[in-house]
Amino acid sequence: MLRIYFSTDDLLRIRLLAEPHRMWEILLSLHLVQTDQDQPVFGGWRRKLRPRLPASTGLLTALARPTGYSPDFLTPSGDIPDLETGIDLLLGTTRTKLKTDIAELARHRVLPAWVAEIADGEVESLRRLAGALRAYHREAIEPFWTGIRHHVELDRRSRADVVASVGFEAVLAGLHPAVRWRSPVLEVDYPVEQDLHLDGRGLVLVPSFFCWGGPITTLSADSAAPMLVYPVERSPGWAANTDEEAVRARSLTALLGRTRATVLRTIADLPQVNTTDLANALGISLAGASQHTTVLRNAGLVQTARTNGAAVHRISRRGSALLRP
């Protein structure tokens, strides 16, 4: 459980980040590219990216494993209007902070010998790290930046409307299914026990495209502007990099609705998937998954059979034709 403690001043100092935080998007996408998590949403992006990953990405994945702790210095706090601003902040990390973060990382896994050079603040090692970040960003983030910004902006507008109508406490309460607002504490389902006392600093809410699973923050509590990063909703087919693919994805969403289009794509990508697995893959309720598959089945887009007491779904010829170029 993560518990974030608010005072009255903290509630007045909550703000929504205006732009995607490039350093957080890099870190969280690095987590995703090393796994097959949330295949329906990120599978297409991974298929496009993995053959093009720069060799220097290994420097990054040694620090940013998909589970457990990743060093806080990789995601400096504050507004990051562009990549170079983020890298400059990272390169300006104090040696004390570098040593502390690498020592924490070493508690959880065996590290390559060169990581000690990062901990010591050796300039050349930090420059190599910065070069790896630039190379990874060029392949993994930059080609998709317009879509990433679009999804974050949609989320931000929606949250801003809630702030204008009922205030920030309602935003906190509706931030994510893993979050509960029990004034004056925000509780977040979390893999470790962690308490964050804001102490009048307020909280920066960071909508993130590549955040998966649930909200996340840094381990260190010494930031002048503590951040809570949370996932935004993503459209199916977002990784399409041609006009034809993008138009097809938008048309499918307009025809079926965003969730139902994602359900159809998931059934196509995961043949013989049962209703429970479908609900878990998409993060929706079992009743919702059942309702969507019923509508798709009635339209002739999927076929359902019972196997060992479970409803198992597969794409039909008509459904495949709808998805096919």
C-alpha positions as CSV (number, residue, x, y, z in Angstrom):
1,M,0.0,0.0,0.0
2,L,1.2,3.5,-0.8
3,R,-0.3,6.2,1.5
4,I,0.0,9.8,0.6
5,Y,-0.8,12.2,3.4
6,F,-2.4,15.6,2.5
7,S,-2.8,18.8,4.6
8,T,-5.2,21.6,3.6
9,D,-2.3,23.4,2.0
10,D,-1.4,20.3,-0.1
11,L,-5.0,20.1,-1.5
12,L,-4.6,23.6,-2.6
13,R,-1.3,22.8,-4.3
14,I,-2.3,19.8,-6.4
15,R,-1.7,20.4,-10.1
16,L,-2.1,18.4,-13.3
17,L,1.0,18.3,-15.5
18,A,0.3,20.0,-18.8
19,E,2.5,17.7,-21.0
20,P,3.6,14.1,-20.9
21,H,6.7,13.8,-18.7
22,R,9.3,12.5,-21.2
23,M,11.6,10.9,-18.6
24,W,8.7,9.0,-17.0
25,E,7.5,7.9,-20.5
26,I,11.0,6.6,-21.2
27,L,11.3,4.6,-18.0
28,L,7.8,3.1,-18.1
29,S,8.1,2.2,-21.7
30,L,11.4,0.5,-20.9
31,H,9.5,-1.6,-18.4
32,L,6.9,-2.6,-21.0
33,V,9.3,-3.4,-23.8
34,Q,11.0,-6.1,-21.7
35,T,7.7,-7.9,-21.1
36,D,4.5,-8.9,-22.8
37,Q,2.3,-7.1,-20.4
38,D,-1.0,-5.7,-21.7
39,Q,-0.5,-7.3,-25.1
40,P,-3.7,-5.9,-26.6
41,V,-2.6,-2.3,-26.0
42,F,1.2,-2.4,-26.4
43,G,1.7,-5.5,-28.5
44,G,1.8,-3.6,-31.8
45,W,4.2,-1.1,-30.5
46,R,6.5,-3.8,-29.2
47,R,6.5,-5.6,-32.5
48,K,7.5,-2.4,-34.3
49,L,10.1,-1.4,-31.8
50,R,12.0,-4.5,-30.8
51,P,13.8,-5.1,-34.1
52,R,14.9,-1.4,-34.0
53,L,16.1,-1.1,-30.5
54,P,19.5,0.5,-30.3
55,A,22.3,-1.7,-28.9
56,S,22.8,0.9,-26.1
57,T,19.3,0.1,-24.7
58,G,21.1,-2.6,-22.6
59,L,22.5,0.3,-20.5
60,L,19.0,1.4,-19.7
61,T,17.5,-2.0,-19.1
62,A,20.3,-2.8,-16.6
63,L,18.9,0.0,-14.5
64,A,15.2,-0.2,-15.3
65,R,14.0,-3.7,-14.9
66,P,10.3,-4.3,-15.5
67,T,9.6,-5.2,-11.8
68,G,11.0,-3.8,-8.6
69,Y,12.8,-0.6,-8.0
70,S,14.2,1.7,-10.7
71,P,16.5,4.5,-9.7
72,D,14.7,7.8,-8.9
73,F,17.3,9.9,-10.7
74,L,16.0,8.5,-14.0
75,T,12.8,10.5,-13.5
76,P,13.8,14.0,-12.2
77,S,10.9,16.0,-10.9
78,G,9.5,19.1,-12.4
79,D,8.2,20.1,-15.8
80,I,10.1,18.5,-18.7
81,P,9.2,20.4,-21.9
82,D,11.6,18.4,-24.0
83,L,14.1,15.5,-23.8
84,E,17.2,17.6,-23.4
85,T,15.7,19.4,-20.4
86,G,15.1,16.0,-18.8
87,I,18.6,14.8,-19.6
88,D,20.2,18.0,-18.3
89,L,18.3,17.5,-15.0
90,L,19.5,13.9,-14.8
91,L,23.1,14.9,-15.5
92,G,22.9,17.4,-12.7
93,T,22.0,14.8,-10.1
94,T,24.2,15.0,-7.1
95,R,26.7,12.3,-6.4
96,T,25.0,11.6,-3.1
97,K,21.7,11.0,-4.8
98,L,23.4,8.8,-7.4
99,K,25.1,6.7,-4.7
100,T,21.8,6.4,-2.7
101,D,19.8,5.3,-5.7
102,I,22.3,2.8,-7.0
103,A,22.8,1.4,-3.5
104,E,19.0,0.8,-3.3
105,L,19.0,-0.9,-6.7
106,A,21.9,-3.1,-5.6
107,R,19.8,-4.4,-2.7
108,H,17.4,-6.0,-5.2
109,R,19.7,-7.4,-7.9
110,V,23.2,-8.0,-9.0
111,L,24.4,-5.1,-11.1
112,P,27.0,-4.9,-13.9
113,A,30.4,-3.5,-12.8
114,W,30.0,-0.3,-14.9
115,V,27.0,0.8,-12.7
116,A,29.5,1.7,-10.0
117,E,30.8,4.4,-12.3
118,I,27.3,5.9,-12.5
119,A,27.1,5.8,-8.7
120,D,30.5,7.7,-8.5
121,G,29.2,10.3,-10.9
122,E,31.8,9.7,-13.5
123,V,31.2,12.1,-16.3
124,E,31.9,9.8,-19.3
125,S,29.6,7.1,-17.9
126,L,26.8,9.6,-17.4
127,R,27.3,10.8,-20.9
128,R,27.0,7.3,-22.3
129,L,23.8,6.9,-20.3
130,A,22.5,10.2,-21.8
131,G,23.4,8.9,-25.2
132,A,21.5,5.7,-24.6
133,L,18.4,7.7,-23.5
134,R,18.5,9.8,-26.6
135,A,18.9,6.8,-28.9
136,Y,16.0,4.9,-27.2
137,H,13.8,7.9,-27.2
138,R,14.4,8.4,-30.9
139,E,13.0,4.9,-31.7
140,A,10.5,4.2,-28.9
141,I,9.0,7.6,-28.1
142,E,9.5,10.2,-30.7
143,P,7.7,8.4,-33.6
144,F,4.6,8.1,-31.5
145,W,4.8,11.4,-29.6
146,T,1.8,13.0,-31.4
147,G,-0.5,10.2,-30.3
148,I,1.0,10.1,-26.8
149,R,0.4,13.8,-26.4
150,H,-3.2,13.5,-27.8
151,H,-4.1,10.8,-25.2
152,V,-2.6,12.7,-22.3
153,E,-4.4,15.9,-23.4
154,L,-7.7,14.1,-23.5
155,D,-7.2,12.8,-20.0
156,R,-6.1,16.2,-18.8
157,R,-9.1,17.9,-20.2
158,S,-11.4,15.4,-18.6
159,R,-9.7,15.8,-15.2
160,A,-9.8,19.6,-15.5
161,D,-13.5,19.5,-16.1
162,V,-13.9,17.5,-12.8
163,V,-11.7,20.1,-11.0
164,A,-13.9,22.9,-12.3
165,S,-17.1,21.3,-11.3
166,V,-16.4,19.5,-8.0
167,G,-12.8,20.1,-7.1
168,F,-9.5,18.2,-6.8
169,E,-10.7,15.7,-4.1
170,A,-13.1,14.2,-6.7
171,V,-10.1,13.9,-9.1
172,L,-8.2,12.0,-6.5
173,A,-11.1,9.7,-5.7
174,G,-11.6,8.9,-9.4
175,L,-8.0,8.7,-10.4
176,H,-7.7,4.9,-10.9
177,P,-9.5,1.7,-9.6
178,A,-6.4,1.1,-7.5
179,V,-6.8,4.4,-5.7
180,R,-9.0,5.3,-2.7
181,W,-9.4,8.8,-1.3
182,R,-10.0,8.7,2.5
183,S,-9.4,12.2,3.5
184,P,-6.7,13.3,4.3
185,V,-5.0,10.1,2.9
186,L,-4.8,8.9,-0.6
187,E,-4.4,5.1,-0.6
188,V,-2.9,3.3,-3.6
189,D,-2.6,-0.4,-4.1
190,Y,1.1,-0.8,-4.3
191,P,3.7,-3.7,-4.4
192,V,5.5,-2.3,-1.3
193,E,4.6,-0.4,1.9
194,Q,5.4,3.2,1.4
195,D,4.2,6.4,3.1
196,L,4.6,9.8,1.5
197,H,4.0,12.9,3.6
198,L,3.5,15.9,1.4
199,D,4.2,18.5,4.2
200,G,2.8,21.4,2.3
201,R,4.6,20.7,-1.0
202,G,1.5,19.7,-2.8
203,L,1.3,16.9,-5.4
204,V,1.9,16.9,-9.1
205,L,-0.4,14.5,-11.0
206,V,1.4,13.1,-14.0
207,P,-0.9,11.5,-16.7
208,S,1.2,8.9,-18.5
209,F,0.7,6.9,-21.7
210,F,3.1,4.1,-20.8
211,C,2.1,3.7,-17.2
212,W,0.6,0.2,-16.9
213,G,-1.2,-1.5,-14.0
214,G,-1.5,1.3,-11.5
215,P,-0.2,4.7,-10.3
216,I,3.5,4.9,-9.4
217,T,5.8,7.4,-7.6
218,T,9.4,7.6,-6.7
219,L,10.8,5.9,-3.6
220,S,12.6,9.1,-2.3
221,A,10.4,11.6,-0.5
222,D,12.9,14.5,-0.7
223,S,11.6,16.0,-3.9
224,A,10.4,19.6,-3.8
225,A,7.5,18.6,-6.0
226,P,6.3,15.0,-5.3
227,M,4.8,13.3,-8.3
228,L,2.1,10.6,-8.7
229,V,2.1,9.1,-12.2
230,Y,-1.1,7.4,-13.4
231,P,-2.2,5.6,-16.6
232,V,-4.4,7.3,-19.2
233,E,-6.9,5.5,-21.4
234,R,-5.5,4.3,-24.8
235,S,-7.2,3.9,-28.1
236,P,-6.9,0.6,-30.0
237,G,-4.4,0.8,-32.9
238,W,-2.6,3.8,-31.4
239,A,0.8,2.4,-32.6
240,A,-0.3,2.5,-36.2
241,N,2.4,4.5,-38.1
242,T,0.7,4.8,-41.5
243,D,-2.2,7.0,-42.4
244,E,-4.2,3.9,-43.7
245,E,-3.6,2.0,-40.4
246,A,-4.6,5.1,-38.3
247,V,-7.7,5.7,-40.3
248,R,-8.7,2.1,-40.0
249,A,-8.2,2.1,-36.2
250,R,-10.2,5.3,-35.8
251,S,-13.0,3.9,-38.0
252,L,-13.2,0.7,-36.0
253,T,-13.4,2.7,-32.8
254,A,-16.1,4.9,-34.2
255,L,-18.1,1.8,-35.3
256,L,-17.9,-0.3,-32.2
257,G,-16.8,2.1,-29.4
258,R,-13.4,2.2,-27.9
259,T,-13.8,-0.7,-25.4
260,R,-15.6,-3.0,-27.7
261,A,-13.1,-2.4,-30.5
262,T,-10.3,-3.3,-28.0
263,V,-12.2,-6.5,-27.0
264,L,-12.5,-7.5,-30.6
265,R,-8.8,-6.9,-31.2
266,T,-7.9,-8.8,-28.1
267,I,-9.9,-11.9,-29.1
268,A,-8.2,-11.7,-32.5
269,D,-4.7,-11.5,-30.9
270,L,-5.4,-14.1,-28.1
271,P,-7.2,-17.0,-29.8
272,Q,-9.3,-19.3,-27.6
273,V,-9.5,-16.7,-24.8
274,N,-12.1,-17.1,-22.1
275,T,-14.2,-14.4,-20.5
276,T,-12.2,-14.2,-17.3
277,D,-8.9,-13.9,-19.2
278,L,-10.4,-11.2,-21.4
279,A,-11.6,-9.2,-18.4
280,N,-8.1,-9.5,-16.8
281,A,-6.3,-8.5,-20.0
282,L,-8.4,-5.4,-20.5
283,G,-8.8,-4.4,-16.8
284,I,-12.7,-4.5,-17.1
285,S,-15.2,-6.3,-15.0
286,L,-16.3,-9.9,-15.8
287,A,-19.8,-8.7,-16.4
288,G,-18.5,-6.0,-18.8
289,A,-16.4,-8.5,-20.7
290,S,-19.4,-10.9,-21.0
291,Q,-21.7,-8.1,-22.2
292,H,-19.2,-7.0,-24.9
293,T,-18.6,-10.5,-26.2
294,T,-22.4,-11.1,-26.3
295,V,-22.8,-8.0,-28.6
296,L,-19.9,-9.0,-30.8
297,R,-21.2,-12.6,-31.0
298,N,-24.7,-11.4,-32.0
299,A,-23.1,-9.3,-34.7
300,G,-21.3,-12.4,-36.0
301,L,-17.9,-11.0,-35.2
302,V,-16.8,-13.6,-32.7
303,Q,-17.8,-17.2,-31.9
304,T,-18.2,-18.6,-28.5
305,A,-18.1,-22.2,-27.2
306,R,-18.0,-23.7,-23.7
307,T,-14.9,-25.6,-22.7
308,N,-14.6,-27.1,-19.2
309,G,-17.4,-24.9,-18.1
310,A,-15.9,-21.6,-19.4
311,A,-17.0,-19.5,-22.3
312,V,-14.2,-19.5,-24.8
313,H,-14.1,-16.9,-27.6
314,R,-12.4,-16.7,-31.0
315,I,-12.6,-14.3,-33.9
316,S,-15.0,-15.2,-36.7
317,R,-14.4,-14.8,-40.4
318,R,-16.5,-11.7,-40.4
319,G,-14.6,-10.3,-37.4
320,S,-11.3,-11.0,-39.2
321,A,-12.5,-9.3,-42.3
322,L,-13.4,-6.2,-40.3
323,L,-9.9,-6.1,-38.8
324,R,-8.1,-7.0,-42.0
325,P,-6.6,-4.2,-44.3
